[in-house]
Amino acid sequence: MGSPFSSSLKRCLMGLHPTEADFQGFYSSEPDFFLVADLNRRIVGFVYGRESKNVPDEVLRRWRATKVGSVEVLAVEEQYRRKGIATLLLNRLFTVFREKEIDTVTLSVPADEYVAKELYDKLGFETRGYVMKKAL
Ligand SMILES: CC(C)(COP(=O)(O)OP(=O)(O)OC[C@H]1O[C@@H](n2cnc3c(N)ncnc32)[C@H](O)[C@@H]1OP(=O)(O)O)[C@@H](O)C(=O)NCCC(=O)NCCS
């Protein structure tokens, strides 16, 4: 049987080019936090999250957090975008996080991924830092 992940979904990740093995890896490392959007047995989007271990107590106190999770990878196949699929995937992931007592979520977005930034802004994420680079 062929892969349920379409080749365009594998291509669509900002040059990350996840392979079938990557998807297997996401699932086996975080089976609770790897969620897919399935349309007629074809996977058209997925999100992969994880619990952030080793967050210092001081940070947890400052954030008033019990446990922290992160959104690691999110993608929706191009032709199915702007239909609310990423929003559904993220909201479902947040429900699963809450079931595991994770009450704070972090993620990073490359500065030129304005679409993703729009999505996260809409979902109520606040910008808490900057990742900076300089060519030497
Ligand atoms: C980012 C991505 C996952 C969004 O998926 P999606 O299913 O299209 O998102 P949704 O339909 O849930 O969009 C929710 C909101 O995000 C914002 N948004 C989504 N696509 C947008 C676009 N092309 N332009 C502007 N805002 C956009 C809008 O506010 C949208 O709400 P609206 O449609 O009511 O205006 C998808 O574009 C994608 O896979 N991009 C490539 C991979 C990527 O960037 N991953 C995230 C890396 S951090």
The ligand as a Gaussian input file, in Angstrom:
#p B3LYP/6-31G(d) Opt

LIG

0 1
 C        0.807000      27.866000       7.915000
 C       -0.188000      26.776000       7.466000
 C        0.047000      25.525000       8.304000
 C       -1.630000      27.306000       7.641000
 O       -2.540000      26.244000       7.345000
 P       -4.090000      26.508000       6.987000
 O       -4.829000      25.233000       7.164000
 O       -4.168000      27.167000       5.664000
 O       -4.505000      27.569000       8.115000
 P       -6.011000      27.983000       8.533000
 O       -6.937000      27.759000       7.381000
 O       -6.337000      27.305000       9.814000
 O       -5.841000      29.555000       8.747000
 C       -6.187000      30.194000       9.945000
 C       -5.810000      31.654000       9.879000
 O       -4.399000      31.823000       9.606000
 C       -4.209000      32.990000       8.779000
 N       -3.766000      32.603000       7.435000
 C       -3.723000      31.345000       6.917000
 N       -3.253000      31.388000       5.656000
 C       -3.041000      32.699000       5.369000
 C       -2.541000      33.392000       4.216000
 N       -2.199000      32.736000       3.089000
 N       -2.416000      34.744000       4.285000
 C       -2.742000      35.419000       5.406000
 N       -3.225000      34.811000       6.534000
 C       -3.347000      33.479000       6.503000
 C       -5.568000      33.644000       8.661000
 O       -5.729000      34.507000       9.774000
 C       -6.481000      32.422000       8.770000
 O       -7.794000      32.742000       9.175000
 P       -8.878000      33.151000       8.033000
 O       -8.771000      32.134000       6.919000
 O      -10.194000      33.099000       8.778000
 O       -8.502000      34.532000       7.593000
 C        0.000000      26.442000       5.938000
 O       -0.018000      27.646000       5.204000
 C        1.313000      25.710000       5.644000
 O        1.366000      24.474000       5.697000
 N        2.365000      26.473000       5.311000
 C        3.683000      25.853000       5.014000
 C        4.348000      25.275000       6.237000
 C        4.459000      26.267000       7.380000
 O        4.653000      27.477000       7.184000
 N        4.339000      25.728000       8.605000
 C        4.438000      26.510000       9.818000
 C        5.861000      26.766000      10.121000
 S        6.130000      27.586000      11.615000

